[in-house]
Amino acid sequence: MSFFVGLGIGLSLIIAIGAQNAFVLRQGVRREHVFTVALLCAVSDAVLILLGVAGVGVALQAAPWLIVIARWGGVVFLVTYAILALRRALKPAETGLVATPDAAPSVATAAHGSGTTVTAKKSLTAVVLATLAITWLNPHVYLDTIVFLGSVAQTQGDGRWLFAIGAFTGSFVWFFALAYGARYLGRFLSSARSWRILDIVIAVFMLVIAAILAFGG
């Protein structure tokens, strides 16, 4: 029973729309290092949940300044990411998502006045760093996993570790489903206009979350 309690609560927390989900969705649509992104997000959740169940949540509640640091670090990161997304959306070059059936698509830029196409794809290192940043600089992830899930797990008694397994099983299921399911959206984002709209939506969403973190207390 503890496993299913953890699974249900974990899914209810992680499925809520957030900056991390928006990032995973975008990487899935781009088909860019999809497995790595999903795995990093899921493993990060698992580590944080295990820390919470092990009792770190109590220490974190006793040192609120750690949450403050995480909060403002997250605000800075989210605003920076939003600016970069707006920059991509507003730049004059024609860009679109080019999907191929047997390989990962890339963002293609048509050279002005020529018939050539230049493809640009972020390196694995850049994607890994971005994934880790958007995951570990989000103070909500600490509140949700270490503090909240860690506290709830303590109510399960001897079943707290089954609760933890259920919670991070939900994370693995969700992130891989989101990342790989997003790949099929590629055909709807083949035009430059639709890709720019997605970037604008993501940018606005990131700014809203940053505002909530900064002023939501």
N, C-alpha and C positions, 0 to 999 in steps of 0.2 A: 504493500500500500504506500509506503514512504516513497518508493521509486516513482509512482504515478503522481503523487502529490508534488514532488520535485519537478517532474516533467511538465505538469500543468502550469505550475507557478512560473517556471522558467520560460516556457513559451509565451505566457501572457505578458511577461516583462519584455522579452526580446522582440516580439512581433510588432510592438508599438513602433510607429514610424520614428526614425531617428537619423542622425547624421551618419552613423555607421552603416545602417541599412541603405541609405541613399548612395553611399560610396560603393558598397558591394553590388548594388543594382547597376551602377554605372560601369563598373569593371566587368560585370557579367554581360552587359550589352556590347561592350567593346571586345569581349572575348579575349581579355588581356590578363594573363596569369591568374585565371579564375580559380583554379584549384588552390593555389598558394594563398590567395586572399581569403577564401572561405575557410581554409585550414587555420590560418593565423587568427582569424576572428574567433573561431570555435575553440581553439586551444587556449587563447587568451581568456575567454569566458570560463573555461574549465579551471584554469589556474586560479582565477579570482574567486570562483565559487569554492574551491578547495581551501583557499586561504580563509574565506569567511567561515566555513564550517569548522575549520581548525581553531577558530577563536580570535582571529586577527580583527574581526569586526569590533570587538570590545576595545582593543587598543586604539583603533581608528576613531571611535566615538570619544575616546578620552583625549585625543589630539586633533581638535577641529581645524587647526591651522593647516593640516595636511590637505583637507578638503578645499580650503581656500586657495591653496597653491594650485591644486588640480583644476579648480573652477576657472581661475584666470588664465591658466595655461591653455585650457580648452577654448576659452573665448578667443584668445589670440590665434590659435590654430584654425578655428572655424571661420573667423573673419578673413584670414589669409586665404583659406581654401575657397571661400566665396568670391573673393576678388579675382583669383585665378580662373574660376569658372566663368565669371562675367567677362573677363578678358578674352577667353576662348570664344564666348558667344558673340561678342561685339567686334572681333577682329574682322577686317574686310575680306580676307581670303575665303574662298568657297571651300567649305569642309563638309564631309559627310561620312557616315559609317559604311564602309565597303565590306560586305559579308561574302565569304567563300565557303562552300560546303565542306571542304576538307582541311581548312586551316583557319587560324584565328584571324578575324578581320582587323583592319587597322584604320586609323583616321587618314583619309586620303586628301591631299591638297593639290588641286589642279593648278599648274603653273600658268600665270597670266600670259595669254597670247601664244600658248603652245599646247600641244596635245599630250604632253608628258604628265605623269602623275608621280608625286613624291609621297612615300608612306612614312609615317612617324609613329613610333611605338615606344612607350616608356620602358626603361630597363627594369629588370626584375628587382634590382636594388632599390630603385626609386619607388616602385609599387609597394615593396615590403616596408620601407620606411614610412610611406604615407598610411599604410594599413595600421601599423603599430601606433603611429601618432594619433590617428583618428579614434583608435580604440583606447589607448592608455591615457590620453589627455582629456578624455571625457569624464568629468567628475560623476556624472550620473551612473556610469558603469560601476564605480566603487560603491555608490549608495545602493544600487540594485543588487549587486552580487555579494560584495563583502559584508555590507551592513544588513541589508534586508534579508537576502537569502541565508546569510550566515546566522542571523537571529532566528528565522523561521526553522532552520535546520535543527537548532537546539531543542525545539519543541518536539522533535521526533524521537528523542532519546537514543536508544541503540540503533534506530533506523536512520540516523542523520547522514550516514555515508551513502545509504541507498537513495536518500533524498538528493544528495549531491550528484550522484550518478544520473539520476533522472533529470536534474536541472541542466547539466551540461550535455546530456543526450539531446535535449530540446534545442540547445544551441547548435550542435552539429547538424541536426536535421534541418533547422531553419536556414542557416547560412549556406549550406550546400544547395538546398532547394531554391533559395533566392538567387544565388549566383548562377546556377546552371539554368534555371527557368528563365532568367533575364536574357539569356543568349538568343532565345526565339523572338525577342523584340527587335533584333537587329534589322529585320526586313522593313520594319515600320520606321526605322531611323536612318534610312539610306540617303535622305536628302539633307542638305546643309541646313535648311530651315528647321526641320524637326529636331536636329541635333542641337542647334542653338537654343531652341525652346527648352529642351531638357536641361541644358547647362544653366539657363536662366532660372528655371524652377529649382534646381539644386542649389544655386547661389542664394536665392531668396530664402529657401528652407534653412540653409546653414546660418544665414544672418538672423533668422527668427530664433533658432536654437541658441545662438550666441547671446542674443538679447535676453532670452529666458534665463540663461546661466548667469549673466551679469547682473540682472535686476530682479530675478525671481527669488532671491534670498537663499 
